[in-house]
Amino acid sequence: MQKFDEMLRELLLKRGILHETQADIFLNPDYERDFHDPFLMRDMERACVRIFEAIEAKEKIVIYADYDCDGIPGAVVLNDLFKLTGYKNYEVYIPQRNSEGYGLNLEAIKNFVKSGVQLLITTDLGITAVEEVAQAEVDGIDVIITDHHIPHAVLPRAYAILNPKVDDYPEKMLCGAGVAFKLAQGFIKKYGEYFQIKNGVEKWMLDMAGLATLSDMVPLTGENRAIAYFGMKVLKKSPRPGLQKLLSKMNIDQRYLSEDDIGFMVTPRLNAASRMDDPLRAYELLSTNDEKEAGALADHLSKINDERKNIVTQIMREANKKLELREDKEVVVVGKPEWRVGILGLVAGKICDLHKKPVFVWGKDENDCIKGSCRSDGSVSVVELMTETSESFIEFGGHELAGGFTVHSEKIHFLEEALSQSFHKVKRDKVESEVNYDIKTDLGIVNMKNWKEIEKMSPFGLGNPKPVFIFENVKIEKIKKFGKNGSGEHLEITFTDMHNNKTKAVSFFANQDSFEKTLSEGINANLLATFDLSRFRGREELRLRVIDIV
């Protein structure tokens, strides 16, 4: 490890990277070395052959993708693949979040049968759709499932299943678009020559696989690190007009696109399509080659994302009013028939952060069904909690920390009581979060040389978090509020240390009471922060981003 800078060495050691060889692999991803052979997926050969046969026989194909920022980029990958083969007899179908809900549905399959579809390829869904896949097969539609979710005890009897969680594929934590990318990679490896596809052209699809890998919160280790790393490289020079227009609408210079831009700016706008309108708009934005259409779609997604923010703020106000009047229970259940179902996950997340307990938020969908989203603070798995209270639900699903549900209308008013009783049976001991940091140091470390060293470890995300520094006993020199149109919703704080090093730190959507220690000028505090390079209006400025002030 001697060849690495001392700070970088320390950061790598913190991540369990102890040897030079490991460090080289981590810091310098390599396409040939780090991408596994797609044919290690059990049904890859079978899936590729079936798609080839469908193209040869001119069968009608449907790509059926989930409506979020994993399924949609996955559909774009498969669309790119068909364009490379010159095949045109296919369509992309994305279910409506509010009226159809997540996953394959029987109504859509009936319509596919009527329109003569013979092959259905799923993206980011399908691994639990036993009944729906059986129906499709009975009706003469072969189904290739590409998914990454956890399967139930019984697998669907699909023609082929590509999911690293059901076979021996080495990277278990691929996202949905990551699996779609492996299918494209496998197909090109097998039939690229036949279709006169240039060698290595699938690398251009890594912008979509990378976007989804960063959006879907899968660990950025192993093959996922390589997907995210090369994905960011391609995103910075991606020729997709929709992506370019969306970035320019947000004043982001494509050459300097960062993971934070993806997480805080790009993903919410793509997800706004399914929450507020039609998810196909996001797919069209990412797949169109038409500059004019791209511009119109970028404007539209930005506009509905602003509407989404306003509606979330409005619902939060109403929810907080309702909760003020209520006695405290172990689980929060709050809702109103008028609340828009597609954005309740965002509301549940905000209330969960505020109240530090599991939260269930409901509204009514277009079919007059009571539906909602839930979030956990880590004290319980929401899926276990709903399983324990299953008689209250028509259906439910999700992960440990987030889920969705449909409730019998006569049971909604008793849901909080029922969940609070079940909570005691499945709750976990909460681990008190301690102050976690990588390096204890002084403000003199904040310089461009060190920023460049830290950047070698990017992209950052789940499983590879940004390095956190603790600066002890630093003085708050100045507190300044800033924000759009003088809103003052963000803070810029100037700190100095005992060696007279001075630096600025920012905290977005924060005020002086947002931290463990209430802020005022002149006091000393311990600052926990990450490095942050701002390129606002084309000016580079290195600063810190506050995690906490204690």
C-alpha positions in Angstrom: 0.0 0.0 0.0 3.1 2.3 0.1 2.4 3.7 -3.4 -0.8 5.3 -2.1 -1.1 8.7 -0.4 -1.4 8.4 3.4 -5.0 9.6 3.6 -6.1 7.3 0.8 -4.3 4.4 2.5 -6.2 5.1 5.7 -9.6 5.3 3.9 -8.9 2.0 2.1 -8.0 0.3 5.3 -11.3 1.5 6.8 -13.0 -0.3 4.0 -11.2 -3.6 4.7 -8.8 -3.1 1.7 -5.5 -4.2 3.2 -3.3 -5.1 0.3 -2.0 -3.3 -2.8 -3.5 -5.8 -5.2 -7.0 -5.3 -3.6 -6.5 -1.5 -3.7 -5.6 -1.7 -7.4 -8.7 -3.7 -8.2 -10.9 -1.3 -6.2 -9.4 1.9 -7.5 -9.1 0.8 -11.1 -12.1 -1.2 -12.3 -11.5 -3.1 -15.4 -14.2 -4.1 -17.9 -12.8 -7.5 -18.9 -11.8 -8.5 -15.3 -14.7 -7.2 -13.3 -17.7 -8.1 -15.4 -18.7 -11.7 -14.9 -19.6 -13.9 -17.9 -23.4 -13.5 -18.4 -23.7 -17.2 -19.2 -23.0 -17.9 -15.5 -26.8 -17.1 -15.1 -28.6 -20.4 -15.3 -31.1 -19.6 -18.0 -29.0 -17.1 -20.0 -28.4 -19.5 -23.0 -32.1 -20.4 -23.1 -33.2 -16.7 -22.9 -30.9 -15.6 -25.7 -31.9 -18.5 -28.0 -35.6 -17.7 -27.4 -35.1 -14.0 -28.3 -33.2 -15.0 -31.4 -36.0 -17.4 -32.5 -38.6 -14.7 -31.9 -36.6 -12.2 -34.1 -36.2 -14.8 -36.8 -39.9 -15.7 -36.8 -40.9 -12.0 -36.6 -42.9 -12.7 -33.4 -44.4 -9.8 -31.5 -42.4 -9.1 -28.3 -43.3 -7.0 -25.2 -40.8 -5.6 -22.8 -42.8 -5.3 -19.5 -40.9 -3.0 -17.1 -41.4 -1.7 -13.6 -42.3 2.0 -13.3 -39.3 3.2 -11.3 -35.8 4.4 -11.9 -34.6 0.7 -12.2 -37.2 -0.9 -14.4 -37.3 2.1 -16.8 -33.5 2.3 -17.6 -33.7 -1.6 -17.9 -36.3 -1.2 -20.6 -34.1 1.3 -22.4 -31.2 -1.2 -22.3 -33.5 -3.8 -24.0 -34.8 -1.2 -26.5 -31.1 -0.4 -27.4 -30.5 -4.1 -27.9 -33.4 -4.5 -30.3 -32.4 -1.4 -32.2 -28.9 -2.9 -32.7 -30.5 -6.0 -34.2 -32.7 -3.9 -36.5 -35.8 -5.6 -35.1 -39.0 -3.5 -34.9 -41.9 -5.8 -33.9 -41.8 -5.0 -30.2 -43.3 -2.6 -27.7 -42.5 -1.4 -24.2 -45.2 -1.7 -21.6 -45.0 0.0 -18.2 -47.9 -0.4 -15.7 -49.5 2.6 -14.2 -48.4 3.0 -10.6 -51.8 4.3 -9.3 -54.3 2.1 -11.2 -52.4 -1.1 -12.0 -49.8 -1.2 -9.2 -46.5 -3.1 -9.1 -45.8 -6.2 -11.2 -47.3 -8.2 -13.9 -51.1 -8.0 -14.0 -53.7 -10.3 -15.6 -55.6 -7.5 -17.4 -52.5 -6.5 -19.3 -51.7 -10.1 -20.2 -55.3 -10.5 -21.6 -54.6 -7.5 -23.8 -51.3 -8.9 -25.0 -53.0 -12.1 -26.0 -55.6 -10.2 -28.1 -52.8 -8.3 -29.8 -50.9 -11.5 -30.7 -47.9 -11.1 -28.4 -45.8 -14.3 -28.3 -42.8 -13.3 -26.1 -42.9 -11.2 -22.9 -39.6 -10.1 -21.3 -39.9 -8.5 -17.8 -37.5 -6.0 -16.4 -37.2 -5.5 -12.6 -40.3 -7.6 -11.8 -41.9 -11.0 -12.2 -40.1 -13.3 -9.8 -43.2 -13.6 -7.6 -45.8 -13.5 -10.4 -46.6 -17.3 -10.3 -50.3 -16.9 -11.3 -49.7 -14.3 -14.0 -46.8 -16.2 -15.7 -48.9 -19.4 -15.6 -51.8 -17.5 -17.4 -49.4 -16.1 -20.0 -48.0 -19.5 -20.8 -51.5 -21.0 -21.0 -52.4 -18.3 -23.5 -49.3 -19.1 -25.6 -47.0 -16.3 -24.5 -43.5 -17.4 -23.4 -42.2 -15.3 -20.5 -38.5 -14.5 -19.9 -38.2 -13.0 -16.4 -35.3 -10.6 -15.7 -35.5 -9.5 -12.0 -33.4 -9.1 -8.9 -36.0 -9.3 -6.1 -36.2 -12.0 -3.5 -38.2 -15.0 -4.8 -41.0 -16.7 -2.9 -40.8 -20.5 -2.1 -42.4 -21.3 -5.5 -40.9 -19.9 -8.6 -43.0 -18.9 -11.7 -42.9 -21.5 -14.4 -41.4 -19.1 -16.9 -39.6 -20.0 -20.1 -36.4 -18.6 -18.6 -35.6 -16.8 -15.4 -32.6 -14.4 -15.1 -32.2 -13.5 -11.4 -28.9 -13.8 -9.5 -30.9 -14.7 -6.4 -32.1 -17.9 -7.8 -28.9 -19.4 -9.3 -25.2 -19.5 -8.8 -24.4 -16.2 -10.5 -21.5 -14.6 -8.5 -22.9 -11.0 -8.1 -26.1 -11.5 -6.1 -26.9 -7.8 -5.6 -27.4 -6.6 -9.2 -30.3 -4.2 -9.7 -33.1 -4.9 -12.2 -31.4 -2.9 -15.0 -28.1 -4.7 -14.1 -29.8 -8.0 -15.0 -31.2 -6.5 -18.2 -27.7 -5.4 -19.1 -26.4 -8.9 -18.5 -29.1 -10.2 -21.0 -28.0 -7.6 -23.6 -24.3 -8.5 -23.0 -25.1 -12.2 -23.3 -27.1 -11.8 -26.5 -24.4 -9.7 -28.2 -21.7 -12.2 -27.1 -23.8 -15.0 -28.7 -25.3 -13.4 -31.8 -23.4 -10.1 -32.2 -21.6 -11.4 -35.3 -24.8 -12.7 -36.9 -26.5 -9.2 -36.5 -23.2 -7.4 -37.5 -23.1 -5.7 -34.1 -19.8 -4.1 -33.3 -17.8 -5.7 -30.5 -18.1 -3.9 -27.2 -21.0 -1.7 -28.3 -23.0 -2.8 -25.2 -20.7 -0.6 -23.1 -22.8 2.4 -24.3 -25.7 0.8 -22.4 -23.8 1.2 -19.1 -25.2 4.7 -18.7 -28.6 3.1 -18.1 -27.3 0.2 -16.0 -25.2 2.7 -14.0 -28.1 5.2 -13.5 -30.3 2.3 -12.1 -27.5 0.9 -9.9 -27.0 4.3 -8.3 -30.8 4.9 -8.0 -31.8 1.6 -6.7 -29.6 1.6 -3.6 -27.8 -1.7 -4.3 -24.3 -2.1 -2.7 -21.5 -0.6 -4.9 -19.2 -3.5 -4.4 -18.0 -6.3 -6.8 -19.6 -6.1 -10.2 -21.9 -3.4 -9.1 -19.0 -1.1 -8.5 -17.8 -1.7 -12.0 -21.3 -1.1 -13.4 -21.5 2.2 -11.5 -17.9 3.2 -12.3 -18.2 2.7 -16.0 -21.8 3.8 -15.9 -20.8 7.3 -14.6 -18.1 7.5 -17.3 -20.7 6.8 -20.1 -23.3 9.1 -18.5 -20.8 12.0 -18.6 -20.6 11.6 -22.4 -23.9 9.8 -23.2 -25.3 11.0 -26.5 -29.0 10.5 -25.4 -30.8 13.7 -26.2 -33.3 13.3 -23.3 -30.6 12.9 -20.8 -28.7 15.9 -22.2 -31.9 18.1 -22.2 -32.8 17.1 -18.6 -29.3 17.9 -17.3 -29.2 21.3 -19.1 -32.7 22.1 -17.6 -31.2 21.5 -14.2 -28.0 23.5 -15.0 -25.8 20.4 -14.6 -22.7 20.3 -16.8 -22.8 16.7 -18.2 -19.0 16.4 -18.1 -19.0 16.8 -14.3 -22.2 14.8 -13.5 -21.9 13.3 -10.0 -23.6 10.5 -8.1 -25.3 13.3 -6.0 -26.7 14.8 -9.1 -28.2 11.4 -10.0 -29.6 10.8 -6.6 -31.0 14.2 -5.8 -31.8 15.6 -9.2 -32.1 13.0 -12.0 -33.8 10.1 -10.2 -36.6 12.1 -8.6 -37.6 13.6 -12.0 -37.7 10.2 -13.7 -39.7 8.8 -10.8 -42.1 11.8 -11.0 -43.5 10.3 -14.2 -45.1 7.3 -12.5 -46.0 9.3 -9.3 -47.7 12.2 -11.1 -48.5 11.1 -14.7 -47.5 8.2 -17.0 -44.2 6.3 -16.4 -43.8 6.0 -20.2 -42.9 9.7 -20.3 -39.6 8.8 -18.4 -38.9 5.9 -20.7 -39.6 8.1 -23.8 -37.2 10.8 -22.4 -34.4 8.3 -22.0 -34.9 6.4 -25.3 -35.9 9.2 -27.8 -33.5 10.3 -30.5 -35.6 13.4 -31.3 -34.1 16.6 -29.9 -37.5 18.4 -29.9 -39.3 15.6 -28.2 -36.5 15.3 -25.7 -36.7 19.0 -24.8 -40.5 18.8 -24.3 -40.2 15.8 -22.1 -37.4 17.3 -20.0 -39.6 20.4 -19.4 -42.7 18.2 -18.6 -40.8 16.0 -16.1 -39.3 19.0 -14.4 -42.8 20.6 -14.2 -44.5 17.6 -12.7 -41.6 17.1 -10.3 -42.2 20.6 -8.9 -45.9 19.8 -8.6 -44.9 16.6 -6.7 -42.9 18.7 -4.3 -45.8 21.0 -3.6 -48.2 18.2 -3.1 -45.8 16.4 -0.7 -45.5 19.7 1.3 -49.3 20.1 1.4 -49.8 16.5 2.6 -47.1 16.8 5.2 -48.9 19.9 6.6 -52.2 17.9 6.8 -50.5 14.9 8.3 -48.7 16.9 11.0 -52.0 18.5 12.0 -53.6 15.1 12.3 -50.7 13.7 14.3 -50.7 16.6 16.8 -54.1 15.6 18.0 -53.4 11.9 18.5 -52.0 9.9 21.3 -48.6 8.3 20.7 -48.6 4.7 19.5 -45.7 2.4 18.5 -46.7 2.7 14.8 -48.0 5.8 13.0 -50.9 5.2 10.6 -52.2 8.4 8.9 -54.2 8.9 5.7 -57.0 10.6 3.9 -59.0 9.4 0.8 -57.9 12.5 -1.2 -54.1 11.9 -0.8 -52.4 10.8 -4.0 -51.2 7.2 -3.7 -48.2 7.6 -5.9 -46.3 10.0 -3.6 -47.2 8.5 -0.2 -43.8 6.7 0.0 -42.1 10.1 0.1 -44.5 11.3 2.8 -44.0 8.1 4.9 -40.3 8.6 4.7 -40.4 12.2 5.9 -42.8 11.3 8.8 -40.6 8.3 9.7 -37.5 10.6 9.9 -39.5 13.1 12.1 -41.1 10.6 14.5 -38.4 7.9 14.5 -41.0 5.0 14.3 -42.6 2.9 11.6 -45.1 4.9 9.5 -48.0 3.8 7.3 -49.6 6.4 5.0 -52.7 5.7 3.0 -54.9 7.3 0.3 -57.4 6.0 -2.3 -56.4 5.0 -5.8 -58.3 5.4 -9.1 -60.2 2.1 -8.4 -61.4 3.4 -5.0 -59.0 1.0 -3.2 -57.3 2.1 0.0 -53.6 1.8 -0.8 -50.5 3.2 0.8 -46.8 3.1 1.5 -44.8 2.3 4.7 -41.3 3.1 5.9 -39.4 1.7 8.9 -36.9 3.5 11.2 -35.0 0.2 11.6 -36.9 -0.9 14.7 -38.8 -3.5 12.7 -39.1 -5.0 9.3 -42.3 -3.6 7.7 -42.8 -6.9 5.8 -42.6 -8.9 9.1 -44.9 -6.4 10.8 -47.5 -6.7 8.0 -47.2 -10.5 7.9 -48.0 -10.5 11.6 -51.0 -8.3 10.9 -51.9 -9.9 7.6 -55.7 -10.2 8.3 -55.9 -6.4 8.0 -54.4 -6.3 4.5 -55.7 -7.4 1.1 -52.1 -7.5 -0.2 -48.7 -6.2 0.8 -45.0 -6.5 0.0 -41.7 -4.8 0.0 -38.3 -4.8 1.7 -37.3 -4.5 5.4 -37.4 -0.7 5.5 -40.0 0.1 2.8 -43.2 -1.4 1.5 -46.6 -1.0 -0.1 -50.0 -2.3 1.0 -53.8 -2.4 0.2 -56.3 -2.5 3.1 -59.9 -3.5 3.5 -61.8 -0.2 3.8 -63.6 -1.4 7.0 -60.3 -2.2 8.6 -58.4 1.0 7.9 -59.5 2.8 11.1 -58.3 -0.1 13.3 -55.0 -0.5 11.4 -52.9 1.6 13.8 -54.1 -0.3 16.8 -53.5 -3.7 15.1 -50.0 -2.8 13.9 -49.0 -1.4 17.3 -50.0 -4.7 18.9 -48.1 -6.7 16.4 -45.1 -4.4 16.8 -44.1 -5.9 20.1 -43.9 -9.4 18.6 -41.5 -8.5 15.8 -39.6 -5.5 17.0 -35.8 -5.4 17.1 -33.5 -3.9 19.6 -32.6 -0.5 18.2 -28.8 0.0 18.0 -28.0 3.5 19.3 -26.1 5.1 16.4 -22.7 6.2 17.4 -20.7 8.9 15.7 -19.2 7.2 12.7 -16.3 8.7 10.9 -13.3 7.7 8.9 -10.6 10.2 9.9 -10.2 12.7 12.8 -8.2 15.7 11.5 -8.1 19.5 11.2 -9.5 21.9 8.5 -6.1 22.0 6.8 -7.0 18.8 5.0 -9.7 20.6 2.9 -7.8 21.1 -0.3 -8.0 20.1 -4.0 -5.1 17.5 -3.7 -7.1 15.6 -1.1 -10.3 16.0 -3.0 -8.7 14.3 -6.0 -7.4 11.4 -3.8 -11.0 10.9 -2.4 -12.5 11.0 -5.9 -10.4 7.9 -6.8 -12.8 5.9 -4.6 -15.9 7.1 -6.3 -18.7 6.5 -7.3 -20.0 6.6 -3.7 -23.3 5.1 -2.5 -24.5 2.1 -0.5 -21.6 -0.2 0.5 -19.1 2.5 -0.5 -20.1 5.6 1.4 -18.4 9.0 1.1 -15.5 9.3 3.6 -16.6 11.2 6.7 -14.2 13.4 8.6 -14.5 14.7 12.1 -13.1 18.1 13.0 -13.0 18.6 16.7 -13.4 21.8 18.6 -13.8 24.1 15.6 -15.3 27.5 15.9 -18.4 28.7 14.1 -17.3 32.1 12.7 -20.3 32.9 10.5 -23.8 31.5 9.7 -25.4 32.5 6.5 -28.8 31.5 5.1 -29.2 31.0 1.3 -31.7 29.4 -1.1 -33.7 29.8 -4.3 -35.3 33.3 -4.6 -33.9 34.3 -1.2 -35.9 31.5 0.6 -33.1 30.9 3.1 -33.8 27.2 3.4 -30.1 26.2 3.4 -27.2 27.1 5.6 -23.6 28.1 4.8 -21.4 28.0 7.9 -17.8 29.2 8.1 -15.5 27.3 10.5 -12.0 28.0 11.8 -9.7 25.7 13.8 -6.9 26.4 16.3 -4.3 26.5 13.4 -6.3 29.3 11.8 -7.5 27.0 8.9 -10.8 28.3 7.6 -13.4 26.6 5.5 -17.0 26.8 4.5 -19.5 24.0 5.1 -23.1 23.8 3.7 -26.2 22.0 4.9 -29.2 21.8 2.6 -32.8 22.2 4.0 -31.5 22.9 7.5 -31.8 25.6 10.1 -29.9 26.4 13.3 -31.8 23.7 15.3 -31.3 20.9 12.8 -28.3 19.4 14.5 -27.5 17.8 17.8 -26.0 21.2 18.9 -28.0 24.4 18.3 -25.8 26.7 16.2 -24.8 30.2 17.0 -21.8 32.3 15.9 -18.8 32.2 18.2 -19.4 28.8 19.7 -17.1 25.8 19.4 -18.4 22.4 18.2 -17.3 19.1 16.6 -18.1 19.0 12.9 -18.8 15.8 11.0 -18.7 16.3 7.2 -17.8 15.0 3.8 -15.9 16.8 1.0 -18.1 18.6 -1.5 -17.0 20.3 -4.8 -19.5 22.9 -6.0 -19.5 23.9 -9.7 -22.4 26.4 -9.3 -22.5 28.7 -12.3 -19.3 27.2 -13.6 -17.2 28.2 -10.6 -15.3 25.5 -8.8 -15.4 25.8 -5.0 -14.3 23.1 -2.5 -16.2 23.1 0.7 -17.6 20.6 3.2 -21.1 19.1 3.4 -22.3 18.9 7.0 -23.5 15.5 8.3 -23.9 16.7 11.9 -22.6 19.3 14.4 -22.3 17.9 17.9 
